[in-house]
């Protein structure tokens, strides 16, 4: 993982995060998505901050695992399309810019430390990068999991690739092309979620997982995850998928879908 220079990482505790809350405690790096007013949508600088945290965890022997959680009732609503289109809001983040493009679906694979998602809010679209990318996913039982892109004239290209790492292909494609909400228990059955808990049980379940991981060798786990990354199929298609997303967003149907969503009406598709 080489998104940032080593000197950038040494100032981790002096940096100001605009979109995340971070806490390092007892060999665990806690990362909280802190953009509840925007449904924790993925702003470009938020992605930079996540990559910065991941590289810090990767490079720091005293961090054995990462726990990702979120403020608000939506864990993540996917990409902030307005910000991705160049209309980014001002922010006070001091996190440096990365050395190259960050592929969200790939950065989870290069940490070589266990990643745990504590999911207490609904997940949509690009929010599934977290669920597909984390090694362990603990989710509340009352949530909505949705891939609504096709209803907006878009398609979850990169998310589809990430989901195919953990779910059966036929189910992934069915979900992508139909755009429905997947029940959380069904997400568990198909491998996207490790464990489903009530809101009263989820903290205890997380504590139990963290405790179990701490009983095992951090070096053995790191080497095992590195080996898994080495033997898995290559993901050179990610840049292609990003280009397909931009092609779809700028299409007539893509623009109509986004406009109809903003205007709260049914889109009028032309197939172009």
N, C-alpha and C positions, 0 to 999 in steps of 0.2 A: 504494500500500500504506500504510494508515493505521491499523494496529492499535494503535500506541503513540504517545504524544506525543514530539516531538523531544527534549525533555529526558531522557526515559527512555532513548533510544538513545545519548545522549552518555556514559552510564555503563556501556556494554557491558562494558568490560574490568574493571570493579569488581564485576560481578555474580557470584553463585554459582549454578551450574546443578546441579540435582539429577539430571537424567536425560540430560544431554548432556555431551560433551567437545568443546570448541571450540579451534581453533588457526587463527591468521591468519598466512599465510606466502606471500611472493612473489605477492601479488595473488590468492591463493586462500583462501577461508574453508573450513576442514575442520570438518565437523560429524559427530560420532560418536554414534550411539545407544548409551547406556550403562546399559541396564537388562537385561542378559543373564539375570539370575536370574528375570526375568518374561518372558523371550523378547521383550524390547523392545516389549512391548504398549504401546499409546498411552494413557497416563495423561493426564487433562485438563491438568495442569500441564506435562507433556512437550510437548503440543501448543502451549501458550503459549510455551514455550521455543523451539520450532521457529519459530513465527511471529515471535518476537523476533529470532532469528538472521536470518531472511529479510528482515525490515524493515531490520536493521542493514546487511546486504549491499546491499539496494536503495538505501539512503541514503548509502552510503560509496563515493565515486568510486574509491578505491584497491583495492576488491575487484572483480575482474573475473569471478569465477565461484565457485560453491559445489560442494564435493564432499561427498556424504553417504555414510557407511559405518556399520557396526554392530559392536559387540562380540558374541561368542558365535556359536553355530551356527545361530541363528534371526535373520535380519535384522530381521523384525518379524512378530509373530503377529496383528496387527490391534488392534482396540480392547480396552482393559481394561474389560470390561463391568461388573465389580464397582465399579471407580472411577467409571465413567460413571453408575452408578446412585446415586451419592452416598456410597459407602463408600470414599472415597479414603484412601490411606495418608498418614501424615504425611511431610513432606519438608522439606528445608532450602533450597529454591530461593528466591532473592531476586528472581527475574524478576517485574516488576509484572504486574498483571492487565491484559488488553487492554481497549480502549475498547468493543468489541462482540464478538459471537459470531464465532468463527473456523471457517470451512468449510475443512476440510483439503484437499478436492479443488480448491478455488479458490486457496489461498494460493500454490501453486507458479506459477500463471499471472501473478502480479503482481510478481515479483521483477525481471524484465527483465534478468537476468544468466543465463548458461548454468548449468544445474544438472546435475551428473553423479552417478549412483548407482553405487557400487562394491558389488556384491552378492555376499557371500561366505557367506551363510547362507540357510536356507529362508525362504520368504515365504508368508504366509497372509492371507486376508481383507483387512482394512484396510491391511495392509502394502503392498498394490498401489497405494495412493495415491502412494507414492514412485516406483514403477516407471512408472506412467502419467503422473506429474507431471513427472519429470525429463526433460530434453532428450536426454540420453545415458545409456544403461544398459549397464554392463559386468557380466556375471554369470559365475560359475563354472559349470562343466558338470555338476556332481554334485548339484545342488540340487533341492528339491521346491517347486513352485509350486501352492498349493491354495486353492480357494474352498469351504470345507466348511460354509458357513452354513446351507444348506438341510437338512443332516443334523442341525442343532441347532434346527430350527424357526424359523430366521431367513432373511434374504435380504440380499445385498450391494448394497443400493440405490445408495448414493453411489459405491461402488467401480465398480459397473456403469457409471455415468455417466462416470467418469474413464476406464475402459477403452475406452469407445466413442470416445474422442478419438484412440486410437492403434491399435485393432484392429477387424477387421470385425464388424459387428453380430451376424451369425448365430453366429460363434464365441463372442463374449462371452455371448450369451444361453444358448447350449448349455452353456458352462462354468458359468455361474451356476446354472442349473436342475438340472444333474447333479452338481455339487459334486466333481468329480474333481481329481486332481493333473495339471497340465499339464507335459509334459516341457520342459526349458529350451530345447532346440533348436527345439521347436515354438513356444515363446514368441518365439523369434527370428524364425521364419518368419512369424509373424502380426504382427510389429512391436512387441511389448511390450519386447523386448530388442534392443539395438543390436549387441552382440557377445558371443559366448560364448567363454570362455577356460578353460584348466586353472588350477588353483590356483597353479602355478608361473609362469604367463604373465600373470596378471591385473594385478600391480603394474606391469609393463612396459607393458601396454596402457593403463592409466590415465595413466601418465607421458607416453605418446605423445599421448594426447588432450589433456591439459593443455598440453603444449608446442605443439601445433597451434593451440589456441585463443589462446594468448598471442601468436601471430604475426599475429593479426587485430585490427582496430580494436575496442576495447571499446565505443566510442560507436556505431559502426555496428551491432554485435551487439545492443546494448541497444535501439536504435531499431527494429531488425528484430523483436525479441521483443515490443516494445510494440505494433508494428503487427499482429503475429500475434494478440495478445490482442484487439485492436480488431476484427479481421475475423472472428474465430471466432464460432460461435453463442453467444448469451448463455446463462448458466448459472443463471438465476433459479430453476430447478427444484431447486437444492440444498437449500433450506429445506424444500420439499415432501418430498424424499427422506428428510431427517432425521426428519420427522414420521411418515413411513411406517415407518421403522426402529423408532421408539419404539412405534408401534402394534403392530408385529409382535412386538417383545420382550415386550410386556405381554399378548399373546394367550395363550390356553390352550396352543396348540401351541408357542409360543415359550418359555413357562415350562417346559413338559414337556421340550422339547429340551435346554434348559440344565441342568435337573435330571438328565436321563438321562446327559448328558455328564459331569457331576460324579460320578455314581454308577457310571459305566463300564458302562452297559447300553443296550439298544436302546430308543429312545423308542416310546411308544404314541400315535400321532397320532389326533386327533379331527376335524381339519379346521376347528377353531374357535379 
